[in-house]
Amino acid sequence: MTDPEGIARDDQGRPRCAWAASHPLYGPYHDTEWGFPVDDDARLFEKVCLEGFQSGLSWLTILKKREAFRAAFAGFDIDRVAAMGEADVQRLMADAGIVRHRGKIDATLNNARRAQELRAEAGSLAAWFWGWEPERRTAPLDWASLRSIGTSEASVALSKELKRRGWRFVGPTTVYAFMQAMGLVNDHIGGCHVGRAVEERAQAFVRPTVRGT
């Protein structure tokens, strides 16, 4: 029996999303990160920023540079990034380890300040973002469905609200990729063993709540 389209076997013979086999960096990312629920503010902030840097590029390009990004942006500590100024921008523009795009660098500093505002309002960035979790999918995706998805009703609404609050480089496609990666949706293909693990984690995951609720 052959595996369905979009599924490939790992080196232990386990079925997983075929894109995980397309580059050595993708395997660990797919198997241990992509889709697992995240409630850590720094990781959420990092991901939304890196998805912004990915705009017009590939995720592989960003993944290769992720450690350099972390070093350049103080581990994506929200307060430390929010405190950065023009001297830091010039330092970052000279850093060949990251994507040297002035608009995206400025957006990251701006978004850190907007993240501080959300954190003050909701108690944590995680609580605010998880408030946008859509209803969980009852049937897993097939390869054709995954390839056709670029946005969703929830990502369009979340993007609109972030922009209203002054965030930058947070279009609906960028936001949907963030939701996929941080576990707000599970877009592993049906039959992927990691997808089953993601869903089990999601069922046990305690959703952070907005302060006072």
N, C-alpha and C positions, 0 to 999 in steps of 0.2 A: 504494500500500500504506500503510495507516494504522499508526501506532505502537501497541504494546500499551498497555493501561490502566496508568497509573502512569508513563508515559514522556512527556516533553515535549522539544521542541527548544530549544536555546539560540540566541543571536543569530547564531551561525555555522552553525546547522542541525544541530548534533550532538545525538544523543539523550542524555538524562540523566534522573535521577529527577525526577518532576514536582513534588515538594514543593520543589525548589530554585528553582522559578519563582514560588512563592507570596509571596515578599517579597524586596526587593533585597538584604537582608543574607544571605539564605539561599544565593543563587547562589555567591558567593565561598567561603562556609563549606563548601558541598557540594563545590565543584570543587577546593579546595586543602587541606581539612582532614579532613572527615568520612571516617573509615575508613582513612586513611593511617597506617601503624604509627608509634608514638611511643615513644621510649626516653629522653626527657628527664624527669628527676624533677619539675622544677617544673611542666612542662606536665601531667604525669599527676596531680600533686597538685591543680593548678588545676582540672582537669576533674572530678575526683571531688568536689571542693568545690562547684563550680558546679552539678553535677547535683544535689547535695543542696539547694542554694538553689532549684533549679527545682521541687522537690517541691511539688505543688499549683498550679504555675504553668505557663507555656509556655516552651519553649526560646528562642523569639523574645524574650520579656521579658528573659531573662538575657543573650542575645546583644547586645541593645541596651545593656545596662549593663556589658558585659564589661570595657571599658577602665576604667570607674569601679571595678569590683571589683579589677582589677589594681592600680590606684593605692591603693586602700584597704588591700589585703592585701600590700603590698610585693612585687608581682609574683609572689605565691604562693611566695616563697622559704620553704622549709620551716622553716629555723632562725629566721628573723625572725618568722614567724607563731607559731611555738612559744613565742617569748619574749614575746609580747603578753600583757597583763594587763587588769585591770578598767578602767584608764584608756583603753585602746585599745577595749575593748568600748563604753564610753560614747561615744567618738569615732565609732565605726562606727554606733552606733544613731542618731547625729545626721546621718549622711551620707545625704542624699536621693538620691545617685547609685546606691546599691545597694539590695538588699532588706533592710529594717531589721527583721529577725526575730531576736529575742534567742537563741532556741534554735539557729538555724542559725549564727549568729555564734559562739556558744559551741562548737558542734560543730566549726567550722572550726579554732579554736584547739586544741581537744582532738585533732582528727585530725592536726594538724601534729605534736603530741607523739607520737602513735601512729605517724606516718610516720617519725619519727626512730628509733623502736624497730625498725621493719621494716628501715630502711636499715642500722642497726647489725647486724642479724641477717643480712640477705641481701647486703649490700654496696651495694645501690641499691634504690630503690623500683621502678624499672623491672624489675630482675631478679625481684623478688618477684611483681609483677603479671603479667609475661609467663609465669611458671610456671603460670598459670591459663588459658592460651590453649587453647581446645577444638580438636578436629580441624577443619581447614578444610573448609568446605562444598564439595562437588564440583560441585553444580549451582546456578546463580544463583537468587535468589528471584524470584517474580512479585509483583505488587502485592498480591494478596489475602493471600499468605503474609506479606509484610512487615507489613501492617496487623494481622495476627493475633498477631504476636510482641510480647510484653511482657517476658518473662523467658526464661531457658533453664536447663537443668540446671547449666551452669557458673556462671551468674550467681547462682543460688540458693545453690550451694556457696560461692562467693566471698563473697557477702553474709554468710552464716552465719559464715564464718571471720573476716571483718572485725569483725563484731559481737562475736564471742568475744574479739577482741583489744582491744575497747573503742572501736571507731570508731562514729560516730553518723551518722544520715541516710544510711545505705548499704543500703537495702532492695534486694531482687532486681531491681525495675524500674529503680531508679536505677543499680545496678551494670551492668545490661544496656546501658543507654544509654551508660554510660562505655565499655564494651567495644566497642560499635558505633563510637563516635567515635574511640577511640584505636587502632583497627585490630586488636583481638584477634579480631573477626569482620568479615566484609565483607558488609554488608547493602544494598549498592547493588542495584537491580533489574537483572535480566538485560537486556542491551542498552544499559545506561548506559555511555557511554564512560569515565566516571570510575571506574566499578566495575572495568573492565578494567585501568586504570592502577593502581588500588589493589592488585589481585591481583598484578600484575607487581612492584610495590614490596614486597609481602609476601613474594614468592618470593626476592627479593634481600636482604631485611632480615635482619640478623644479630641473632638473639634474644639479649638480655643474659642472663647466667647468674648464678645465686646464687654468692656468694663460696665458693671451695673446691671447686666442681664442675667 
